[in-house]
């Protein structure tokens, strides 16, 4: 099937989505929908993202790649993230989902405070006194729990290319025919997992999210950043973030400071801590809830597939995905070998992976050269949009995210 990305056929195991279920209007029309006056919330099928001025509620959250000194909007997001959001809307906007881009811009109709009551936000958010290297990420983190508690739905980082049908995973937590109430990505094996916060979902008033939100707000009392937060006695027992078995790095700029990385990912540690807690008086059994009511996917094999394959060598990943899908136009022997390698990798991503998460935060401080998102961002800034150049493997992934299931 032909699209602006190229003329591609789905691999074995994928099917073409009925085009009547897709929103194929021009990009500009979809951007107006994302950034204009929001539609009323009418169901729990909300896809949210948020950013310092914009990340997203599928719920959309705050823009994690924005200038940390100010609140930015959709127009200040890296172009590769903009394309992610537009394609989410194309794929799900006509399928019963409300794709919501929540921001922190004063006066914006999509400002998070139009959706979240002030008592569900810490003083540092309300008074705009958040500081430190990761202000946009914290702005985003702080609205994720309140959005899902009030409305239900799925939160996804904007630096994520969605590939697998959201309907299937949503039905796991929304249907009374299944035992599940919460889903997310996990870091580590089933039994010893630490849970992450870049992709998670539940129905409104979820018990786990209620407890996690209460604890997270407590940790932010009197704080303007999350430095040292992992040492708080209420979550210290959950430990430092673990480097997953099998995770590899082609090179590092400096040894990973796991204290800093854990502080950066405090929200995920909070979820993990609640799931390791029992409170008989409150009727809460976290380990039992995790075993029986949480559906989790593996972060490395289901989301960070390209960066894991390259050892977070963003330059190599960008070079692979910039190759043309049509091998007949390649004349260089070295590139031909790389093409074969890329074809196998991308086919695996499309047929087996749930999404493609492009790490944009703390990891780029430590890995040599930066991860894939770093190189795509540089390309976008230079006007060379290799993440969507027609006919390339990158374009193949974008086409798959809209047209295949």
Secondary structure as GFF3:
##gff-version 3
##sequence-region A 1 405
A	DSSP	beta_strand	2	3	.	.	.	ID=ss1
A	DSSP	beta_strand	6	7	.	.	.	ID=ss2
A	DSSP	three_ten_helix	19	21	.	.	.	ID=ss3
A	DSSP	alpha_helix	27	35	.	.	.	ID=ss4
A	DSSP	beta_strand	46	50	.	.	.	ID=ss5
A	DSSP	beta_strand	56	61	.	.	.	ID=ss6
A	DSSP	three_ten_helix	74	76	.	.	.	ID=ss7
A	DSSP	alpha_helix	79	92	.	.	.	ID=ss8
A	DSSP	beta_strand	98	102	.	.	.	ID=ss9
A	DSSP	three_ten_helix	112	114	.	.	.	ID=ss10
A	DSSP	three_ten_helix	118	120	.	.	.	ID=ss11
A	DSSP	alpha_helix	123	126	.	.	.	ID=ss12
A	DSSP	alpha_helix	135	151	.	.	.	ID=ss13
A	DSSP	beta_strand	153	156	.	.	.	ID=ss14
A	DSSP	beta_strand	160	162	.	.	.	ID=ss15
A	DSSP	alpha_helix	166	174	.	.	.	ID=ss16
A	DSSP	beta_strand	182	187	.	.	.	ID=ss17
A	DSSP	beta_strand	194	202	.	.	.	ID=ss18
A	DSSP	alpha_helix	207	219	.	.	.	ID=ss19
A	DSSP	three_ten_helix	229	231	.	.	.	ID=ss20
A	DSSP	three_ten_helix	236	238	.	.	.	ID=ss21
A	DSSP	alpha_helix	258	264	.	.	.	ID=ss22
A	DSSP	alpha_helix	266	275	.	.	.	ID=ss23
A	DSSP	beta_strand	278	279	.	.	.	ID=ss24
A	DSSP	beta_strand	284	285	.	.	.	ID=ss25
A	DSSP	alpha_helix	286	293	.	.	.	ID=ss26
A	DSSP	beta_strand	294	298	.	.	.	ID=ss27
A	DSSP	alpha_helix	299	302	.	.	.	ID=ss28
A	DSSP	alpha_helix	305	310	.	.	.	ID=ss29
A	DSSP	alpha_helix	314	321	.	.	.	ID=ss30
A	DSSP	three_ten_helix	327	329	.	.	.	ID=ss31
A	DSSP	alpha_helix	333	352	.	.	.	ID=ss32
A	DSSP	beta_strand	355	357	.	.	.	ID=ss33
A	DSSP	alpha_helix	363	366	.	.	.	ID=ss34
A	DSSP	alpha_helix	372	381	.	.	.	ID=ss35
A	DSSP	alpha_helix	393	403	.	.	.	ID=ss36
###
